[in-house]
Amino acid sequence: MAVLQKEERYRTLIELGIALSAERNHNRLMEKILHGAKSMCNADGGTLYLVTEAKDGLCFEIMLNDTLNIAMGGTTGKPIPFPPLRLYDEQGTPNHKNVSSHSALTGTTINIADAYDVDKFDFAGTKAFDTKTGYRSKSFLTVPLKNYENEVIGVLQLINARNRGGKIIAFGPDITPLIEALASQAAVALDNQRLIEAQKNLFKSFIQVIAGSIDAKSPYTGGHCHRVPAVTFMMAKAACDATEGPYADFSLTEDEWYELEVAAGLHDCGKVTTPEYIVDKATKLETIYNRIHEVRMRFEVLKRDAVITYLEGLVSGDEDADTLKSRMDEALAQLDTDFAFIAESNVGGEFMAPEKIERLKSIAEHTWTRTIDDTLGLSIDEMRRRTGNEPKPPVAESVLADKDWHVIPHEINVDVGKYEAEGFKMKPLENRYNLGEIYNLCIGRGTLTPEDRFKINDHIVQTIFMLKALPFPKNLARVAEWAGGHHEKMDGTGYPKGLKRDDMSLPARMMAIADIFEALTAADRPYKKPKTLSESLKIMSFMVKDQHIDPDLWQLFLTSGIWKDYAETYLRPEQVDDVDISRFMMAKAAE
């Protein structure tokens, strides 16, 4: 019988070791530790403590007692109402009166046959508990949990070992080594779990740091990095909750939720490479500052020239004063009109029709006289773009110009092959930027040049490059794909790879909708007014019709009320107007 019992205990120890190494849920892991220990020695009850983060106490994690039908902590959902056991008093003196704290402080196993016959430890609380409940606490086995650094991270305490007949007995010397072995395995499993959790928390903090650094460059982009994950998670949850339709069988494991959290949090990490003055480019002439001020000063010079010409004419007496005054007034009015047109064109609010472009070029032919060397006070980078053959002042210059030094080449040779290897359809342009004044003012729509637009769009390329450079573990292998597809369109006209619907994973398609919805409703963009809910949903319904976003996910987005829940948390009150989603549900039928 004893041999069979020993074999059974060894088998239990081995099975528990395997189970503990595989368990990743913290609460279930603790329950397996305590249940396994109780089972091996047929103990009536037990408690598992973990050392507090401050390492000054033992926190109750799970309590079990068969006789009293007690099950608290762990997966039970019942909180343990006891404060942590203190390892030190207020003066810092170690607490060796309590058996559990003594075991934690000394790292030793303590086997007590009968708590009522022990003077070394204070069992007053235990005796009071027994008096109150009618229970009899007798034998105790208290074992420290030590990790691979021999540091005590917890304590396992078993109470009232029982023989096969149910009689309370002492914990025998044969069982103690097995419980110690189990405690050792449990400590390693717990420590590994803590390390994994610490790594997760570190990576989550890293994601927040990335978003924070983008936020520091451009506040609205940082907000975007927090809001897009919120919409994405709402959509994923709605898909998981669906009981019918295309997502009835959709679900995400705990690992996949974490993978989605990482992907959504880093979906725009490439924006750290995008200059904020391009991200925030609110006018056509804007770089680090709005260059309309330079143009204005040239017109101010021309206006003063007109006044000077008038005064010089009066002095010379060659023409009468009225003629001179009329000519000056006409010139001043024309200059004001011309500059007003340039200023209006700079805002980029209206389409630049061909006739407007021609007028702009005609205005650019006006010249003013520069009398100061314009290479003085330039940076090394600016001087590199000068040829050294510029005419010396005084020199007549156009009020608007596209100069050679306005073109900014790439600082280093761009590896186009790297883009092609990843399957990116978009390729770097010939030049990095073009600051030409006429070139920028003639932008057809919006405020971005092709070079600016590429730099903006290139953030997703850089996101993919950055994420692929990280040695993600197997459970995060799809982060780059999930994060890198939110600018793709279902018909293959998106970027950077021109993927179609069937080429994209469901999380990537979810993120695409989240990205668009957040962008339309965002109230912190410097270049546009925030749209109302109804306006945003209307635009997105047209995007469904044009096969830009997933029609099935669009239906889920509408019917689940994600748009409404998001609005209550993130939108301004004036943006939340009445919405009739039936107006937008037809978008799928029109596909």
Salt bridges, closest charged atoms under 4 A:
GLU23 OE2 - ARG28 NE 3.22
GLU23 OE1 - LYS32 NZ 2.95
ASP44 OD1 - ARG162 NH1 3.09
GLU61 OE1 - HIS26 NE2 3.88
ASP66 OD2 - LYS38 NZ 3.18
ASP66 OD2 - ARG162 NH2 3.16
ASP114 OD2 - ARG136 NH2 2.96
GLU151 OE2 - LYS55 NZ 2.68
ASP174 OD2 - ARG9 NH1 3.07
ASP241 OD2 - LYS237 NZ 2.77
ASP255 OD2 - ARG24 NH1 2.80
GLU256 OE2 - ARG478 NH2 3.40
GLU259 OE1 - ARG478 NH2 2.87
GLU261 OE1 - LYS204 NZ 3.85
ASP268 OD2 - HIS224 NE2 3.08
ASP268 OD2 - HIS267 NE2 3.31
ASP268 OD2 - LYS271 NZ 3.04
ASP268 OD1 - HIS459 NE2 2.94
ASP268 OD1 - HIS486 NE2 3.22
GLU294 OE1 - ARG298 NH2 3.45
GLU300 OE1 - ARG304 NH1 2.80
GLU319 OE1 - ARG327 NH2 2.74
ASP329 OD2 - LYS325 NZ 2.78
ASP336 OD1 - LYS303 NZ 2.87
ASP338 OD1 - ARG359 NH2 3.92
ASP338 OD2 - HIS366 NE2 3.58
GLU350 OE1 - LYS356 NZ 3.04
ASP374 OD1 - ARG370 NH1 3.76
ASP374 OD1 - ARG386 NH1 3.26
ASP381 OD2 - ARG385 NH1 3.15
GLU397 OE2 - ARG370 NE 2.91
GLU397 OE2 - LYS403 NZ 3.11
GLU411 OE2 - ARG432 NH1 2.71
GLU422 OE1 - LYS468 NZ 2.93
GLU437 OE2 - ARG298 NH2 2.88
ASP452 OD2 - LYS281 NZ 2.66
ASP491 OD2 - HIS548 NE2 3.87
ASP515 OD1 - HIS224 NE2 2.83
ASP515 OD1 - HIS267 NE2 3.52
ASP515 OD1 - HIS486 NE2 4.00
GLU518 OE1 - HIS224 ND1 2.42
GLU518 OE2 - ARG227 NE 2.60
GLU518 OE1 - ARG525 NH2 3.02
ASP524 OD2 - ARG227 NH2 3.03
ASP524 OD1 - ARG525 NH1 3.27
ASP550 OD2 - ARG501 NE 2.90
ASP550 OD2 - ARG509 NH1 2.62
ASP552 OD2 - ARG501 NH2 3.07
ASP552 OD1 - LYS588 NZ 2.64
